[in-house]
Amino acid sequence: MSAQRMFMLEYGTELVPKSLSVLGGSDKVIATPIYGVVVETSDGLVLLDTGINAAALADPQTLTEIYGADLHPWGPDGDPLKVALDRVGLAVSDIAVAAISHLHLDHSGGIGLLTDAGVPIAIQQAELDYGLARAAAGTERSVAFLAEDYTRADICWRGLDGEAELAPGVSVISTPGHTPGHMSFRVELPQTGTWIFAADAADLSENLFERIPCGSVAEPDDAPKALASINLLMDEGERLDARVIPGHDSVFWKAVWHPLGGHR
């Protein structure tokens, strides 16, 4: 069964050296979008990734610690998740279930708002365990996690172990490497077919076309997994004749922005 329609969500913009996105890339700084997706299904609305939160964007010390003094990201006036949903006529309370590809702060920032609204949040259990262990050790910021995003006791987590269906037409693909429990998303639509959202398993088109893994892994021993995840995504894309969308590519992002009424 397919989903019904899909909207793209834009949360802000980051500045990163290309070498963080592509293994062996240059130190040239590129502007990359922070995006998410919301999918209408027969089980309700499914949110895929939640962006960076307003508190982090307003905290120069945190941004400098994680991004560097001259590489601060930016977002809209107001909370990025609320603003992005409002642009497509939705609210946080409309979401039935959310999913987090991984716990980097540019993907986890909406967890608090979703928790306040009683929305359950799917995540690979390996990612959650890793993030909580890092937070307990006080080392989460060294891998660009923000403990305050994901350590609240009242978060309604749905821990996953590998591939799983979130709702009719929406499923997850386990793509570890960038982080230990990273996952990507697959959406089936009735008219436009299969979409695969790589998230940070592949930041840029170059990762996909040339099958080059991301340049940043939280754990150095996971580098082989990052390449395996790229190959998995591309093989799956070919098998399903799918649109494989990199996680932070500005050219791709403009090309796939939803038409009026959403992708169907």
C-alpha positions as a printed Julia matrix, in Angstrom:
264×3 Matrix{Float64}:
  0.0    0.0    0.0
  1.3    3.46  -0.84
  1.15   6.7    1.07
 -1.08   9.49  -0.24
  1.05  12.62  -0.62
  4.28  14.19   0.61
  5.61  17.63   1.43
  9.22  18.78   1.74
 10.16  20.8    4.81
 13.04  23.26   5.02
 14.44  24.0    8.48
 17.49  26.13   7.77
 20.96  26.18   6.23
 24.35  24.92   7.38
 27.88  25.86   6.35
 30.2   22.85   6.26
 33.53  21.92   4.68
 32.9   19.58   1.78
 35.32  17.13   3.37
 32.68  16.42   6.05
 30.19  15.39   3.38
 32.45  13.51   0.96
 35.41  11.34   1.93
 38.49  12.93   0.42
 36.64  16.16  -0.38
 38.18  19.6   -0.21
 37.97  22.04   2.69
 35.82  24.39   0.59
 32.86  25.55   2.68
 29.48  24.83   1.11
 25.97  25.93   2.1
 23.7   22.94   2.59
 19.96  22.79   3.37
 18.57  21.24   6.52
 15.42  19.46   5.44
 12.73  17.02   6.44
  9.69  15.38   4.92
  6.09  14.96   6.04
  4.02  12.18   4.5
  0.25  11.78   4.55
 -0.74   8.14   5.05
 -3.87   6.19   5.92
 -2.51   6.0    9.49
 -1.96   9.77   9.74
  0.93  12.13   9.11
  4.5   10.82   9.38
  7.36  13.28   9.96
 10.82  12.26   8.76
 13.54  14.24  10.57
 12.91  17.32  12.68
 15.66  19.86  11.95
 17.62  22.0   14.38
 15.91  23.79  17.24
 15.59  27.51  17.81
 17.45  27.41  21.13
 20.53  25.94  19.48
 20.42  28.49  16.65
 20.3   31.27  19.24
 23.27  29.94  21.24
 26.56  31.15  19.7
 28.65  29.17  22.18
 27.0   25.89  21.23
 27.22  26.66  17.52
 30.89  27.54  17.78
 31.64  24.41  19.78
 30.0   22.14  17.21
 30.34  23.97  13.88
 33.23  26.38  14.38
 33.36  30.12  14.97
 32.75  31.14  11.37
 30.35  28.38  10.32
 27.18  29.02  12.28
 23.96  27.67  10.69
 20.82  29.76  10.44
 17.09  29.23  10.22
 13.78  31.07  10.01
 12.33  33.46  12.54
 10.65  31.23  15.08
 11.05  27.53  15.72
 12.21  25.79  12.51
  9.86  22.8   12.87
  6.81  24.95  13.58
  7.63  27.33  10.73
  8.25  24.51   8.23
  5.0   22.76   9.08
  3.04  26.02   9.04
  4.23  26.65   5.49
  2.32  23.55   4.37
 -0.7   24.21   6.57
  0.2   21.81   9.36
  1.07  21.91  13.05
  3.18  19.76  15.35
 -0.02  18.4   16.93
 -1.1   17.04  13.51
  1.78  14.54  13.4
  0.88  10.91  14.18
  4.46   9.59  14.37
  7.93  11.03  13.75
 11.23   9.39  12.89
 14.79  10.58  13.47
 17.43   9.42  10.99
 20.14  10.01  13.61
 20.87  12.23  16.6
 22.99  15.0   15.09
 21.58  18.31  16.22
 20.39  19.32  12.74
 18.03  16.33  12.77
 16.99  16.03  16.42
 15.92  19.59  17.22
 12.17  19.01  17.07
 12.05  16.11  19.53
 11.04  18.37  22.42
  8.11  19.94  20.57
  6.92  16.53  19.4
  7.17  15.16  22.93
  5.13  18.07  24.27
  2.47  17.15  21.69
  2.52  13.46  22.68
  3.98  12.29  19.36
  5.92   8.99  19.43
  9.35   9.07  17.82
 10.94   6.17  15.96
 14.7    5.72  16.05
 17.1    2.84  15.61
 17.72   1.45  19.08
 21.45   1.34  18.31
 21.41   5.11  17.71
 19.5    5.86  20.89
 21.76   3.63  22.98
 24.83   5.31  21.5
 23.46   8.8   22.09
 22.49   8.06  25.69
 25.9    6.53  26.4
 27.6    9.6   24.96
 25.38  11.88  27.05
 26.09   9.89  30.21
 29.82  10.28  29.55
 29.46  13.98  28.74
 31.01  13.5   25.29
 27.96  13.92  23.07
 28.92  17.35  21.72
 32.18  15.98  20.35
 30.04  14.05  17.84
 27.56  16.93  17.26
 24.78  15.56  19.47
 22.87  17.8   21.9
 21.89  15.84  25.0
 19.08  18.28  25.76
 17.39  17.26  22.5
 17.0   13.58  23.33
 17.46  12.83  27.05
 14.07  13.9   28.42
 12.5   11.08  30.41
  9.07  11.61  28.86
 10.06  11.07  25.22
  7.92   8.29  23.71
 10.59   6.38  21.83
  9.87   3.58  19.37
 13.13   1.7   19.2
 13.73  -0.08  15.88
 16.13  -2.84  14.91
 16.82  -2.59  11.19
 14.16  -2.19   8.52
 10.62  -1.41   9.65
  7.37   0.07   8.39
  6.29   3.3   10.09
  2.94   3.56   8.29
  1.49   2.35   4.99
  3.89   3.54   2.29
  6.59   4.75   4.7
  9.46   2.58   5.91
 13.02   2.88   7.19
 16.28   1.46   5.86
 19.16   0.78   8.25
 22.2    2.7    6.93
 24.83   2.83   9.71
 28.23   4.42   9.31
 27.78   8.16   9.62
 26.53   7.33  13.11
 26.16   3.85  14.62
 22.37   3.72  14.22
 21.78   5.96  11.23
 18.74   5.16   9.09
 17.3    6.37   5.79
 13.68   6.51   4.64
 11.62   5.0    1.82
  8.3    6.51   0.71
  5.92   4.92  -1.81
  3.54   7.31  -3.59
  0.75   6.39  -6.02
  1.78   8.65  -8.91
  5.49   9.43  -8.48
  6.53   6.01  -7.22
  9.33   5.24  -4.79
 11.43   7.88  -3.07
 14.48   7.06  -0.94
 15.73   9.78   1.39
 19.34   9.02   2.26
 19.59  11.54   5.12
 23.27  11.79   6.07
 24.26   8.42   4.67
 24.77  10.54   1.53
 24.92  14.31   1.91
 25.53  15.16  -1.74
 24.85  13.76  -5.2
 28.57  13.02  -5.47
 28.26  10.46  -2.67
 25.63   8.62  -4.67
 26.82   8.92  -8.26
 30.4    8.02  -7.45
 29.58   5.76  -4.5
 31.83   7.71  -2.16
 30.94   7.53   1.54
 30.42  10.49   3.83
 33.55  12.15   5.13
 32.42  12.17   8.75
 31.77   9.14  10.93
 31.11   9.33  14.67
 33.18   6.2   15.26
 36.25   5.65  13.02
 35.73   1.87  12.98
 32.37   2.43  11.28
 33.89   3.83   8.07
 33.39   0.55   6.13
 29.71   0.61   7.12
 29.36   4.08   5.6
 30.45   2.76   2.2
 28.23  -0.3    2.54
 25.27   1.98   3.25
 25.94   4.03   0.09
 26.02   0.86  -1.96
 22.84  -0.39  -0.32
 20.97   2.83  -1.11
 22.07   2.89  -4.74
 21.35  -0.8   -5.24
 17.93  -0.37  -3.68
 17.29   2.66  -5.86
 18.13   0.7   -8.98
 16.05  -2.29  -7.9
 12.97  -0.18  -7.22
 13.55   2.44  -9.95
 13.44   4.93  -7.09
 14.38   8.58  -6.72
 17.33   8.56  -4.31
 17.63  11.94  -2.59
 20.83  13.0   -0.79
 20.48  14.58   2.62
 22.04  18.02   2.17
 22.33  18.8   -1.54
 21.04  22.27  -2.46
 20.69  21.48  -6.17
 18.71  18.3   -5.52
 16.66  20.06  -2.89
 15.42  22.74  -5.27
 14.7   20.13  -7.92
 12.5   17.98  -5.67
 10.59  20.74  -3.87
  6.93  19.73  -3.8
  4.4   21.17  -6.23
  1.22  22.86  -5.03
 -0.68  20.25  -3.05
  2.38  18.07  -2.47
  3.96  15.15  -4.32
  1.51  12.34  -5.02
